[in-house]
Amino acid sequence: MRMVRTGTWIAALLLASVLGIYTPAAFAAEPNCRAIESTSARLSCYDAAFPPRTRKPNEASIESSSGYKDPFLAEEARTAAKLKNICRGC
């Protein structure tokens, strides 16, 4: 009788883990924008599904308005550009 209960608990645990894995995928389903024929309607569907990110104000314009010029700003820009070109998945 003890073996039946253990098997039941294992089956329940397995079922709960399977449901826990597949449930978030059902909630995160994206709308099917590819099926829309009209170009403008398809674009508005993608815009609604993936809203554009707002940009932060440019730091250089903030510094120039205050009158302070950072002497390392150009060097930081060059370093950032070099780091962007590094292949991280090679």
PyMOL Python script that loads the backbone (N, CA, C, O; Angstrom):
from pymol import cmd

cmd.read_pdbstr("""\
ATOM      1  N   MET A   1       0.827  -1.188   0.000  1.00  0.00           N
ATOM      2  CA  MET A   1       0.000   0.000   0.000  1.00  0.00           C
ATOM      3  C   MET A   1       0.874   1.254   0.000  1.00  0.00           C
ATOM      4  O   MET A   1       0.495   2.272  -0.580  1.00  0.00           O
ATOM      5  N   ARG A   2       1.999   1.190   0.624  1.00  0.00           N
ATOM      6  CA  ARG A   2       2.911   2.333   0.673  1.00  0.00           C
ATOM      7  C   ARG A   2       3.443   2.651  -0.727  1.00  0.00           C
ATOM      8  O   ARG A   2       3.651   3.820  -1.052  1.00  0.00           O
ATOM      9  N   MET A   3       3.662   1.641  -1.548  1.00  0.00           N
ATOM     10  CA  MET A   3       4.194   1.831  -2.878  1.00  0.00           C
ATOM     11  C   MET A   3       3.195   2.555  -3.782  1.00  0.00           C
ATOM     12  O   MET A   3       3.610   3.348  -4.627  1.00  0.00           O
ATOM     13  N   VAL A   4       1.919   2.311  -3.632  1.00  0.00           N
ATOM     14  CA  VAL A   4       0.890   2.955  -4.443  1.00  0.00           C
ATOM     15  C   VAL A   4       0.864   4.450  -4.167  1.00  0.00           C
ATOM     16  O   VAL A   4       0.740   5.245  -5.099  1.00  0.00           O
ATOM     17  N   ARG A   5       0.976   4.840  -2.930  1.00  0.00           N
ATOM     18  CA  ARG A   5       0.958   6.261  -2.587  1.00  0.00           C
ATOM     19  C   ARG A   5       2.177   6.981  -3.154  1.00  0.00           C
ATOM     20  O   ARG A   5       2.065   8.106  -3.641  1.00  0.00           O
ATOM     21  N   THR A   6       3.324   6.345  -3.092  1.00  0.00           N
ATOM     22  CA  THR A   6       4.532   6.959  -3.625  1.00  0.00           C
ATOM     23  C   THR A   6       4.398   7.144  -5.128  1.00  0.00           C
ATOM     24  O   THR A   6       4.770   8.191  -5.659  1.00  0.00           O
ATOM     25  N   GLY A   7       3.880   6.157  -5.808  1.00  0.00           N
ATOM     26  CA  GLY A   7       3.677   6.268  -7.248  1.00  0.00           C
ATOM     27  C   GLY A   7       2.676   7.355  -7.597  1.00  0.00           C
ATOM     28  O   GLY A   7       2.838   8.050  -8.600  1.00  0.00           O
ATOM     29  N   THR A   8       1.644   7.506  -6.782  1.00  0.00           N
ATOM     30  CA  THR A   8       0.652   8.551  -7.006  1.00  0.00           C
ATOM     31  C   THR A   8       1.270   9.930  -6.834  1.00  0.00           C
ATOM     32  O   THR A   8       1.003  10.844  -7.615  1.00  0.00           O
ATOM     33  N   TRP A   9       2.098  10.071  -5.807  1.00  0.00           N
ATOM     34  CA  TRP A   9       2.750  11.367  -5.574  1.00  0.00           C
ATOM     35  C   TRP A   9       3.737  11.705  -6.688  1.00  0.00           C
ATOM     36  O   TRP A   9       3.849  12.862  -7.094  1.00  0.00           O
ATOM     37  N   ILE A  10       4.436  10.718  -7.168  1.00  0.00           N
ATOM     38  CA  ILE A  10       5.382  10.948  -8.260  1.00  0.00           C
ATOM     39  C   ILE A  10       4.626  11.350  -9.522  1.00  0.00           C
ATOM     40  O   ILE A  10       5.043  12.263 -10.235  1.00  0.00           O
ATOM     41  N   ALA A  11       3.518  10.673  -9.797  1.00  0.00           N
ATOM     42  CA  ALA A  11       2.717  11.011 -10.976  1.00  0.00           C
ATOM     43  C   ALA A  11       2.134  12.412 -10.852  1.00  0.00           C
ATOM     44  O   ALA A  11       2.101  13.157 -11.831  1.00  0.00           O
ATOM     45  N   ALA A  12       1.677  12.775  -9.664  1.00  0.00           N
ATOM     46  CA  ALA A  12       1.124  14.117  -9.455  1.00  0.00           C
ATOM     47  C   ALA A  12       2.209  15.177  -9.594  1.00  0.00           C
ATOM     48  O   ALA A  12       1.974  16.242 -10.164  1.00  0.00           O
ATOM     49  N   LEU A  13       3.393  14.884  -9.073  1.00  0.00           N
ATOM     50  CA  LEU A  13       4.510  15.822  -9.190  1.00  0.00           C
ATOM     51  C   LEU A  13       4.930  15.982 -10.642  1.00  0.00           C
ATOM     52  O   LEU A  13       5.219  17.095 -11.082  1.00  0.00           O
ATOM     53  N   LEU A  14       4.966  14.903 -11.378  1.00  0.00           N
ATOM     54  CA  LEU A  14       5.309  14.956 -12.795  1.00  0.00           C
ATOM     55  C   LEU A  14       4.272  15.753 -13.579  1.00  0.00           C
ATOM     56  O   LEU A  14       4.628  16.561 -14.436  1.00  0.00           O
ATOM     57  N   LEU A  15       3.006  15.533 -13.293  1.00  0.00           N
ATOM     58  CA  LEU A  15       1.942  16.270 -13.973  1.00  0.00           C
ATOM     59  C   LEU A  15       2.015  17.764 -13.655  1.00  0.00           C
ATOM     60  O   LEU A  15       1.843  18.598 -14.544  1.00  0.00           O
ATOM     61  N   ALA A  16       2.265  18.096 -12.408  1.00  0.00           N
ATOM     62  CA  ALA A  16       2.356  19.503 -12.021  1.00  0.00           C
ATOM     63  C   ALA A  16       3.553  20.181 -12.682  1.00  0.00           C
ATOM     64  O   ALA A  16       3.460  21.339 -13.087  1.00  0.00           O
ATOM     65  N   SER A  17       4.670  19.475 -12.795  1.00  0.00           N
ATOM     66  CA  SER A  17       5.845  20.079 -13.431  1.00  0.00           C
ATOM     67  C   SER A  17       5.618  20.283 -14.925  1.00  0.00           C
ATOM     68  O   SER A  17       6.039  21.298 -15.480  1.00  0.00           O
ATOM     69  N   VAL A  18       4.961  19.337 -15.579  1.00  0.00           N
ATOM     70  CA  VAL A  18       4.663  19.479 -17.010  1.00  0.00           C
ATOM     71  C   VAL A  18       3.717  20.651 -17.232  1.00  0.00           C
ATOM     72  O   VAL A  18       3.918  21.449 -18.147  1.00  0.00           O
ATOM     73  N   LEU A  19       2.699  20.756 -16.411  1.00  0.00           N
ATOM     74  CA  LEU A  19       1.771  21.881 -16.550  1.00  0.00           C
ATOM     75  C   LEU A  19       2.449  23.204 -16.238  1.00  0.00           C
ATOM     76  O   LEU A  19       2.134  24.223 -16.852  1.00  0.00           O
ATOM     77  N   GLY A  20       3.360  23.198 -15.306  1.00  0.00           N
ATOM     78  CA  GLY A  20       4.090  24.415 -14.970  1.00  0.00           C
ATOM     79  C   GLY A  20       5.007  24.873 -16.072  1.00  0.00           C
ATOM     80  O   GLY A  20       5.256  26.070 -16.218  1.00  0.00           O
ATOM     81  N   ILE A  21       5.514  23.938 -16.852  1.00  0.00           N
ATOM     82  CA  ILE A  21       6.411  24.293 -17.953  1.00  0.00           C
ATOM     83  C   ILE A  21       5.628  24.862 -19.131  1.00  0.00           C
ATOM     84  O   ILE A  21       6.061  25.843 -19.737  1.00  0.00           O
ATOM     85  N   TYR A  22       4.500  24.276 -19.462  1.00  0.00           N
ATOM     86  CA  TYR A  22       3.771  24.677 -20.664  1.00  0.00           C
ATOM     87  C   TYR A  22       2.776  25.814 -20.446  1.00  0.00           C
ATOM     88  O   TYR A  22       2.351  26.435 -21.421  1.00  0.00           O
ATOM     89  N   THR A  23       2.401  26.099 -19.244  1.00  0.00           N
ATOM     90  CA  THR A  23       1.426  27.147 -18.986  1.00  0.00           C
ATOM     91  C   THR A  23       1.948  28.544 -19.337  1.00  0.00           C
ATOM     92  O   THR A  23       1.210  29.297 -19.972  1.00  0.00           O
ATOM     93  N   PRO A  24       3.180  28.942 -18.962  1.00  0.00           N
ATOM     94  CA  PRO A  24       3.645  30.283 -19.333  1.00  0.00           C
ATOM     95  C   PRO A  24       3.720  30.489 -20.841  1.00  0.00           C
ATOM     96  O   PRO A  24       3.519  31.604 -21.324  1.00  0.00           O
ATOM     97  N   ALA A  25       4.003  29.436 -21.581  1.00  0.00           N
ATOM     98  CA  ALA A  25       4.063  29.564 -23.033  1.00  0.00           C
ATOM     99  C   ALA A  25       2.694  29.894 -23.611  1.00  0.00           C
ATOM    100  O   ALA A  25       2.600  30.620 -24.601  1.00  0.00           O
ATOM    101  N   ALA A  26       1.652  29.381 -23.016  1.00  0.00           N
ATOM    102  CA  ALA A  26       0.303  29.677 -23.499  1.00  0.00           C
ATOM    103  C   ALA A  26      -0.067  31.130 -23.224  1.00  0.00           C
ATOM    104  O   ALA A  26      -0.733  31.762 -24.043  1.00  0.00           O
ATOM    105  N   PHE A  27       0.351  31.658 -22.098  1.00  0.00           N
ATOM    106  CA  PHE A  27       0.045  33.048 -21.782  1.00  0.00           C
ATOM    107  C   PHE A  27       0.901  34.013 -22.588  1.00  0.00           C
ATOM    108  O   PHE A  27       0.479  35.142 -22.838  1.00  0.00           O
ATOM    109  N   ALA A  28       2.070  33.603 -22.994  1.00  0.00           N
ATOM    110  CA  ALA A  28       2.985  34.479 -23.712  1.00  0.00           C
ATOM    111  C   ALA A  28       2.833  34.383 -25.219  1.00  0.00           C
ATOM    112  O   ALA A  28       3.698  34.855 -25.957  1.00  0.00           O
ATOM    113  N   ALA A  29       1.763  33.789 -25.683  1.00  0.00           N
ATOM    114  CA  ALA A  29       1.563  33.633 -27.120  1.00  0.00           C
ATOM    115  C   ALA A  29       1.406  34.990 -27.788  1.00  0.00           C
ATOM    116  O   ALA A  29       0.640  35.841 -27.336  1.00  0.00           O
ATOM    117  N   GLU A  30       2.144  35.171 -28.864  1.00  0.00           N
ATOM    118  CA  GLU A  30       2.098  36.426 -29.607  1.00  0.00           C
ATOM    119  C   GLU A  30       0.970  36.374 -30.627  1.00  0.00           C
ATOM    120  O   GLU A  30       0.591  35.296 -31.086  1.00  0.00           O
ATOM    121  N   PRO A  31       0.436  37.531 -30.978  1.00  0.00           N
ATOM    122  CA  PRO A  31      -0.609  37.525 -32.010  1.00  0.00           C
ATOM    123  C   PRO A  31      -0.011  37.132 -33.360  1.00  0.00           C
ATOM    124  O   PRO A  31       1.168  37.376 -33.618  1.00  0.00           O
ATOM    125  N   ASN A  32      -0.814  36.536 -34.199  1.00  0.00           N
ATOM    126  CA  ASN A  32      -0.348  36.088 -35.505  1.00  0.00           C
ATOM    127  C   ASN A  32      -0.481  37.236 -36.504  1.00  0.00           C
ATOM    128  O   ASN A  32      -1.470  37.319 -37.233  1.00  0.00           O
ATOM    129  N   CYS A  33       0.506  38.110 -36.534  1.00  0.00           N
ATOM    130  CA  CYS A  33       0.473  39.273 -37.416  1.00  0.00           C
ATOM    131  C   CYS A  33       0.814  38.898 -38.853  1.00  0.00           C
ATOM    132  O   CYS A  33       0.471  39.638 -39.775  1.00  0.00           O
ATOM    133  N   ARG A  34       1.474  37.778 -39.061  1.00  0.00           N
ATOM    134  CA  ARG A  34       1.854  37.369 -40.421  1.00  0.00           C
ATOM    135  C   ARG A  34       0.640  37.065 -41.288  1.00  0.00           C
ATOM    136  O   ARG A  34       0.692  37.219 -42.508  1.00  0.00           O
ATOM    137  N   ALA A  35      -0.446  36.638 -40.666  1.00  0.00           N
ATOM    138  CA  ALA A  35      -1.626  36.227 -41.423  1.00  0.00           C
ATOM    139  C   ALA A  35      -2.434  37.411 -41.938  1.00  0.00           C
ATOM    140  O   ALA A  35      -3.322  37.220 -42.769  1.00  0.00           O
ATOM    141  N   ILE A  36      -2.160  38.619 -41.478  1.00  0.00           N
ATOM    142  CA  ILE A  36      -2.923  39.800 -41.892  1.00  0.00           C
ATOM    143  C   ILE A  36      -2.470  40.229 -43.279  1.00  0.00           C
ATOM    144  O   ILE A  36      -1.275  40.400 -43.522  1.00  0.00           O
ATOM    145  N   GLU A  37      -3.418  40.401 -44.184  1.00  0.00           N
ATOM    146  CA  GLU A  37      -3.118  40.737 -45.577  1.00  0.00           C
ATOM    147  C   GLU A  37      -2.740  42.203 -45.760  1.00  0.00           C
ATOM    148  O   GLU A  37      -1.789  42.509 -46.479  1.00  0.00           O
ATOM    149  N   SER A  38      -3.463  43.102 -45.127  1.00  0.00           N
ATOM    150  CA  SER A  38      -3.243  44.532 -45.309  1.00  0.00           C
ATOM    151  C   SER A  38      -1.925  44.948 -44.667  1.00  0.00           C
ATOM    152  O   SER A  38      -1.628  44.570 -43.533  1.00  0.00           O
ATOM    153  N   THR A  39      -1.141  45.726 -45.400  1.00  0.00           N
ATOM    154  CA  THR A  39       0.162  46.161 -44.907  1.00  0.00           C
ATOM    155  C   THR A  39       0.031  47.048 -43.681  1.00  0.00           C
ATOM    156  O   THR A  39       0.742  46.853 -42.695  1.00  0.00           O
ATOM    157  N   SER A  40      -0.868  48.016 -43.732  1.00  0.00           N
ATOM    158  CA  SER A  40      -1.006  48.939 -42.602  1.00  0.00           C
ATOM    159  C   SER A  40      -1.583  48.243 -41.370  1.00  0.00           C
ATOM    160  O   SER A  40      -1.194  48.552 -40.244  1.00  0.00           O
ATOM    161  N   ALA A  41      -2.503  47.310 -41.578  1.00  0.00           N
ATOM    162  CA  ALA A  41      -3.068  46.566 -40.448  1.00  0.00           C
ATOM    163  C   ALA A  41      -2.023  45.651 -39.824  1.00  0.00           C
ATOM    164  O   ALA A  41      -1.967  45.500 -38.604  1.00  0.00           O
ATOM    165  N   ARG A  42      -1.184  45.034 -40.680  1.00  0.00           N
ATOM    166  CA  ARG A  42      -0.123  44.161 -40.174  1.00  0.00           C
ATOM    167  C   ARG A  42       0.905  44.973 -39.387  1.00  0.00           C
ATOM    168  O   ARG A  42       1.388  44.520 -38.350  1.00  0.00           O
ATOM    169  N   LEU A  43       1.242  46.166 -39.870  1.00  0.00           N
ATOM    170  CA  LEU A  43       2.180  47.029 -39.171  1.00  0.00           C
ATOM    171  C   LEU A  43       1.628  47.481 -37.822  1.00  0.00           C
ATOM    172  O   LEU A  43       2.359  47.523 -36.832  1.00  0.00           O
ATOM    173  N   SER A  44       0.343  47.819 -37.782  1.00  0.00           N
ATOM    174  CA  SER A  44      -0.250  48.217 -36.504  1.00  0.00           C
ATOM    175  C   SER A  44      -0.328  47.031 -35.538  1.00  0.00           C
ATOM    176  O   SER A  44      -0.233  47.219 -34.325  1.00  0.00           O
ATOM    177  N   CYS A  45      -0.498  45.816 -36.062  1.00  0.00           N
ATOM    178  CA  CYS A  45      -0.488  44.624 -35.217  1.00  0.00           C
ATOM    179  C   CYS A  45       0.887  44.434 -34.590  1.00  0.00           C
ATOM    180  O   CYS A  45       0.985  44.161 -33.394  1.00  0.00           O
ATOM    181  N   TYR A  46       1.953  44.575 -35.380  1.00  0.00           N
ATOM    182  CA  TYR A  46       3.309  44.451 -34.846  1.00  0.00           C
ATOM    183  C   TYR A  46       3.624  45.570 -33.857  1.00  0.00           C
ATOM    184  O   TYR A  46       4.289  45.336 -32.848  1.00  0.00           O
ATOM    185  N   ASP A  47       3.152  46.784 -34.142  1.00  0.00           N
ATOM    186  CA  ASP A  47       3.374  47.890 -33.211  1.00  0.00           C
ATOM    187  C   ASP A  47       2.682  47.656 -31.876  1.00  0.00           C
ATOM    188  O   ASP A  47       3.209  48.024 -30.826  1.00  0.00           O
ATOM    189  N   ALA A  48       1.504  47.045 -31.914  1.00  0.00           N
ATOM    190  CA  ALA A  48       0.788  46.751 -30.676  1.00  0.00           C
ATOM    191  C   ALA A  48       1.464  45.611 -29.910  1.00  0.00           C
ATOM    192  O   ALA A  48       1.504  45.621 -28.680  1.00  0.00           O
ATOM    193  N   ALA A  49       1.990  44.632 -30.643  1.00  0.00           N
ATOM    194  CA  ALA A  49       2.635  43.492 -29.987  1.00  0.00           C
ATOM    195  C   ALA A  49       4.001  43.857 -29.427  1.00  0.00           C
ATOM    196  O   ALA A  49       4.384  43.388 -28.355  1.00  0.00           O
ATOM    197  N   PHE A  50       4.729  44.687 -30.147  1.00  0.00           N
ATOM    198  CA  PHE A  50       6.074  45.080 -29.735  1.00  0.00           C
ATOM    199  C   PHE A  50       6.183  46.607 -29.787  1.00  0.00           C
ATOM    200  O   PHE A  50       6.657  47.158 -30.781  1.00  0.00           O
ATOM    201  N   PRO A  51       5.748  47.294 -28.724  1.00  0.00           N
ATOM    202  CA  PRO A  51       5.775  48.756 -28.745  1.00  0.00           C
ATOM    203  C   PRO A  51       7.206  49.283 -28.826  1.00  0.00           C
ATOM    204  O   PRO A  51       8.118  48.697 -28.243  1.00  0.00           O
ATOM    205  N   PRO A  52       7.403  50.388 -29.547  1.00  0.00           N
ATOM    206  CA  PRO A  52       8.766  50.926 -29.672  1.00  0.00           C
ATOM    207  C   PRO A  52       9.264  51.450 -28.333  1.00  0.00           C
ATOM    208  O   PRO A  52       8.497  51.977 -27.528  1.00  0.00           O
ATOM    209  N   ARG A  53      10.558  51.295 -28.113  1.00  0.00           N
ATOM    210  CA  ARG A  53      11.167  51.772 -26.875  1.00  0.00           C
ATOM    211  C   ARG A  53      11.447  53.256 -26.993  1.00  0.00           C
ATOM    212  O   ARG A  53      11.799  53.756 -28.061  1.00  0.00           O
ATOM    213  N   THR A  54      11.287  53.948 -25.885  1.00  0.00           N
ATOM    214  CA  THR A  54      11.603  55.367 -25.885  1.00  0.00           C
ATOM    215  C   THR A  54      13.084  55.537 -25.608  1.00  0.00           C
ATOM    216  O   THR A  54      13.663  54.811 -24.800  1.00  0.00           O
ATOM    217  N   ARG A  55      13.687  56.490 -26.275  1.00  0.00           N
ATOM    218  CA  ARG A  55      15.115  56.735 -26.102  1.00  0.00           C
ATOM    219  C   ARG A  55      15.349  57.686 -24.942  1.00  0.00           C
ATOM    220  O   ARG A  55      14.543  58.574 -24.665  1.00  0.00           O
ATOM    221  N   LYS A  56      16.462  57.479 -24.278  1.00  0.00           N
ATOM    222  CA  LYS A  56      16.854  58.387 -23.214  1.00  0.00           C
ATOM    223  C   LYS A  56      17.466  59.635 -23.849  1.00  0.00           C
ATOM    224  O   LYS A  56      18.021  59.556 -24.945  1.00  0.00           O
ATOM    225  N   PRO A  57      17.374  60.775 -23.184  1.00  0.00           N
ATOM    226  CA  PRO A  57      17.991  61.969 -23.760  1.00  0.00           C
ATOM    227  C   PRO A  57      19.497  61.786 -23.904  1.00  0.00           C
ATOM    228  O   PRO A  57      20.147  61.138 -23.084  1.00  0.00           O
ATOM    229  N   ASN A  58      20.022  62.362 -24.949  1.00  0.00           N
ATOM    230  CA  ASN A  58      21.442  62.235 -25.240  1.00  0.00           C
ATOM    231  C   ASN A  58      22.257  62.925 -24.151  1.00  0.00           C
ATOM    232  O   ASN A  58      22.017  64.090 -23.833  1.00  0.00           O
ATOM    233  N   GLU A  59      23.221  62.205 -23.582  1.00  0.00           N
ATOM    234  CA  GLU A  59      24.016  62.762 -22.502  1.00  0.00           C
ATOM    235  C   GLU A  59      24.896  63.905 -22.978  1.00  0.00           C
ATOM    236  O   GLU A  59      25.152  64.837 -22.216  1.00  0.00           O
ATOM    237  N   ALA A  60      25.363  63.856 -24.216  1.00  0.00           N
ATOM    238  CA  ALA A  60      26.230  64.914 -24.733  1.00  0.00           C
ATOM    239  C   ALA A  60      25.475  66.237 -24.816  1.00  0.00           C
ATOM    240  O   ALA A  60      26.051  67.294 -24.555  1.00  0.00           O
ATOM    241  N   SER A  61      24.192  66.191 -25.178  1.00  0.00           N
ATOM    242  CA  SER A  61      23.425  67.436 -25.270  1.00  0.00           C
ATOM    243  C   SER A  61      23.168  68.017 -23.887  1.00  0.00           C
ATOM    244  O   SER A  61      23.088  69.237 -23.744  1.00  0.00           O
ATOM    245  N   ILE A  62      23.040  67.188 -22.882  1.00  0.00           N
ATOM    246  CA  ILE A  62      22.841  67.677 -21.518  1.00  0.00           C
ATOM    247  C   ILE A  62      24.108  68.357 -21.024  1.00  0.00           C
ATOM    248  O   ILE A  62      24.047  69.414 -20.395  1.00  0.00           O
ATOM    249  N   GLU A  63      25.266  67.747 -21.312  1.00  0.00           N
ATOM    250  CA  GLU A  63      26.526  68.317 -20.860  1.00  0.00           C
ATOM    251  C   GLU A  63      26.833  69.619 -21.580  1.00  0.00           C
ATOM    252  O   GLU A  63      27.381  70.534 -20.965  1.00  0.00           O
ATOM    253  N   SER A  64      26.500  69.738 -22.862  1.00  0.00           N
ATOM    254  CA  SER A  64      26.812  70.960 -23.592  1.00  0.00           C
ATOM    255  C   SER A  64      25.934  72.121 -23.128  1.00  0.00           C
ATOM    256  O   SER A  64      26.357  73.276 -23.192  1.00  0.00           O
ATOM    257  N   SER A  65      24.724  71.832 -22.664  1.00  0.00           N
ATOM    258  CA  SER A  65      23.865  72.909 -22.199  1.00  0.00           C
ATOM    259  C   SER A  65      24.319  73.454 -20.850  1.00  0.00           C
ATOM    260  O   SER A  65      24.039  74.608 -20.525  1.00  0.00           O
ATOM    261  N   SER A  66      25.017  72.638 -20.062  1.00  0.00           N
ATOM    262  CA  SER A  66      25.464  73.102 -18.751  1.00  0.00           C
ATOM    263  C   SER A  66      26.783  73.857 -18.836  1.00  0.00           C
ATOM    264  O   SER A  66      27.174  74.522 -17.876  1.00  0.00           O
ATOM    265  N   GLY A  67      27.471  73.768 -19.960  1.00  0.00           N
ATOM    266  CA  GLY A  67      28.724  74.477 -20.112  1.00  0.00           C
ATOM    267  C   GLY A  67      29.933  73.625 -19.779  1.00  0.00           C
ATOM    268  O   GLY A  67      31.058  74.016 -20.091  1.00  0.00           O
ATOM    269  N   TYR A  68      29.738  72.471 -19.154  1.00  0.00           N
ATOM    270  CA  TYR A  68      30.853  71.589 -18.791  1.00  0.00           C
ATOM    271  C   TYR A  68      31.121  70.631 -19.927  1.00  0.00           C
ATOM    272  O   TYR A  68      30.199  70.016 -20.462  1.00  0.00           O
ATOM    273  N   LYS A  69      32.388  70.503 -20.298  1.00  0.00           N
ATOM    274  CA  LYS A  69      32.767  69.581 -21.349  1.00  0.00           C
ATOM    275  C   LYS A  69      33.642  68.492 -20.742  1.00  0.00           C
ATOM    276  O   LYS A  69      34.713  68.766 -20.199  1.00  0.00           O
ATOM    277  N   ASP A  70      33.173  67.264 -20.841  1.00  0.00           N
ATOM    278  CA  ASP A  70      33.900  66.131 -20.282  1.00  0.00           C
ATOM    279  C   ASP A  70      35.097  65.818 -21.176  1.00  0.00           C
ATOM    280  O   ASP A  70      34.924  65.567 -22.368  1.00  0.00           O
ATOM    281  N   PRO A  71      36.300  65.828 -20.622  1.00  0.00           N
ATOM    282  CA  PRO A  71      37.483  65.564 -21.456  1.00  0.00           C
ATOM    283  C   PRO A  71      37.592  64.102 -21.893  1.00  0.00           C
ATOM    284  O   PRO A  71      38.322  63.810 -22.841  1.00  0.00           O
ATOM    285  N   PHE A  72      36.898  63.184 -21.241  1.00  0.00           N
ATOM    286  CA  PHE A  72      36.989  61.775 -21.581  1.00  0.00           C
ATOM    287  C   PHE A  72      35.823  61.296 -22.438  1.00  0.00           C
ATOM    288  O   PHE A  72      35.747  60.105 -22.741  1.00  0.00           O
ATOM    289  N   LEU A  73      34.922  62.173 -22.838  1.00  0.00           N
ATOM    290  CA  LEU A  73      33.746  61.781 -23.596  1.00  0.00           C
ATOM    291  C   LEU A  73      34.115  61.161 -24.945  1.00  0.00           C
ATOM    292  O   LEU A  73      33.550  60.137 -25.330  1.00  0.00           O
ATOM    293  N   ALA A  74      35.043  61.765 -25.654  1.00  0.00           N
ATOM    294  CA  ALA A  74      35.452  61.238 -26.959  1.00  0.00           C
ATOM    295  C   ALA A  74      36.143  59.882 -26.803  1.00  0.00           C
ATOM    296  O   ALA A  74      35.913  58.971 -27.598  1.00  0.00           O
ATOM    297  N   GLU A  75      36.983  59.749 -25.783  1.00  0.00           N
ATOM    298  CA  GLU A  75      37.672  58.481 -25.556  1.00  0.00           C
ATOM    299  C   GLU A  75      36.680  57.368 -25.202  1.00  0.00           C
ATOM    300  O   GLU A  75      36.837  56.232 -25.650  1.00  0.00           O
ATOM    301  N   GLU A  76      35.678  57.687 -24.413  1.00  0.00           N
ATOM    302  CA  GLU A  76      34.659  56.697 -24.062  1.00  0.00           C
ATOM    303  C   GLU A  76      33.858  56.272 -25.290  1.00  0.00           C
ATOM    304  O   GLU A  76      33.486  55.105 -25.416  1.00  0.00           O
ATOM    305  N   ALA A  77      33.593  57.209 -26.188  1.00  0.00           N
ATOM    306  CA  ALA A  77      32.867  56.888 -27.419  1.00  0.00           C
ATOM    307  C   ALA A  77      33.688  55.954 -28.301  1.00  0.00           C
ATOM    308  O   ALA A  77      33.144  55.013 -28.879  1.00  0.00           O
ATOM    309  N   ARG A  78      35.001  56.204 -28.411  1.00  0.00           N
ATOM    310  CA  ARG A  78      35.866  55.327 -29.205  1.00  0.00           C
ATOM    311  C   ARG A  78      35.942  53.928 -28.585  1.00  0.00           C
ATOM    312  O   ARG A  78      35.901  52.928 -29.302  1.00  0.00           O
ATOM    313  N   THR A  79      36.052  53.859 -27.270  1.00  0.00           N
ATOM    314  CA  THR A  79      36.123  52.559 -26.598  1.00  0.00           C
ATOM    315  C   THR A  79      34.823  51.789 -26.771  1.00  0.00           C
ATOM    316  O   THR A  79      34.847  50.581 -27.006  1.00  0.00           O
ATOM    317  N   ALA A  80      33.695  52.470 -26.659  1.00  0.00           N
ATOM    318  CA  ALA A  80      32.401  51.812 -26.845  1.00  0.00           C
ATOM    319  C   ALA A  80      32.253  51.291 -28.264  1.00  0.00           C
ATOM    320  O   ALA A  80      31.702  50.209 -28.469  1.00  0.00           O
ATOM    321  N   ALA A  81      32.740  52.050 -29.256  1.00  0.00           N
ATOM    322  CA  ALA A  81      32.668  51.605 -30.647  1.00  0.00           C
ATOM    323  C   ALA A  81      33.539  50.376 -30.869  1.00  0.00           C
ATOM    324  O   ALA A  81      33.151  49.477 -31.616  1.00  0.00           O
ATOM    325  N   LYS A  82      34.707  50.318 -30.238  1.00  0.00           N
ATOM    326  CA  LYS A  82      35.577  49.149 -30.370  1.00  0.00           C
ATOM    327  C   LYS A  82      34.954  47.922 -29.714  1.00  0.00           C
ATOM    328  O   LYS A  82      35.055  46.814 -30.242  1.00  0.00           O
ATOM    329  N   LEU A  83      34.313  48.117 -28.569  1.00  0.00           N
ATOM    330  CA  LEU A  83      33.710  46.990 -27.866  1.00  0.00           C
ATOM    331  C   LEU A  83      32.509  46.432 -28.623  1.00  0.00           C
ATOM    332  O   LEU A  83      32.207  45.243 -28.521  1.00  0.00           O
ATOM    333  N   LYS A  84      31.820  47.290 -29.385  1.00  0.00           N
ATOM    334  CA  LYS A  84      30.669  46.819 -30.161  1.00  0.00           C
ATOM    335  C   LYS A  84      31.085  45.859 -31.254  1.00  0.00           C
ATOM    336  O   LYS A  84      30.298  45.004 -31.660  1.00  0.00           O
ATOM    337  N   ASN A  85      32.305  45.985 -31.736  1.00  0.00           N
ATOM    338  CA  ASN A  85      32.764  45.161 -32.849  1.00  0.00           C
ATOM    339  C   ASN A  85      33.387  43.849 -32.405  1.00  0.00           C
ATOM    340  O   ASN A  85      33.813  43.063 -33.251  1.00  0.00           O
ATOM    341  N   ILE A  86      33.455  43.586 -31.105  1.00  0.00           N
ATOM    342  CA  ILE A  86      34.019  42.337 -30.612  1.00  0.00           C
ATOM    343  C   ILE A  86      33.017  41.218 -30.833  1.00  0.00           C
ATOM    344  O   ILE A  86      31.842  41.344 -30.490  1.00  0.00           O
ATOM    345  N   CYS A  87      33.488  40.132 -31.404  1.00  0.00           N
ATOM    346  CA  CYS A  87      32.621  38.965 -31.630  1.00  0.00           C
ATOM    347  C   CYS A  87      32.560  38.158 -30.345  1.00  0.00           C
ATOM    348  O   CYS A  87      33.560  37.576 -29.925  1.00  0.00           O
ATOM    349  N   ARG A  88      31.386  38.119 -29.716  1.00  0.00           N
ATOM    350  CA  ARG A  88      31.266  37.411 -28.440  1.00  0.00           C
ATOM    351  C   ARG A  88      30.823  35.964 -28.620  1.00  0.00           C
ATOM    352  O   ARG A  88      30.904  35.178 -27.676  1.00  0.00           O
ATOM    353  N   GLY A  89      30.363  35.601 -29.794  1.00  0.00           N
ATOM    354  CA  GLY A  89      29.876  34.239 -30.001  1.00  0.00           C
ATOM    355  C   GLY A  89      30.782  33.387 -30.859  1.00  0.00           C
ATOM    356  O   GLY A  89      30.393  32.296 -31.275  1.00  0.00           O
ATOM    357  N   CYS A  90      31.972  33.862 -31.129  1.00  0.00           N
ATOM    358  CA  CYS A  90      32.886  33.123 -32.007  1.00  0.00           C
ATOM    359  C   CYS A  90      33.519  31.949 -31.306  1.00  0.00           C
ATOM    360  O   CYS A  90      34.313  31.225 -31.907  1.00  0.00           O
TER     361      CYS A  90
END
""", "prot")
cmd.dss("prot")
cmd.show_as("cartoon", "prot")
cmd.util.cbc("prot")
cmd.orient("prot")
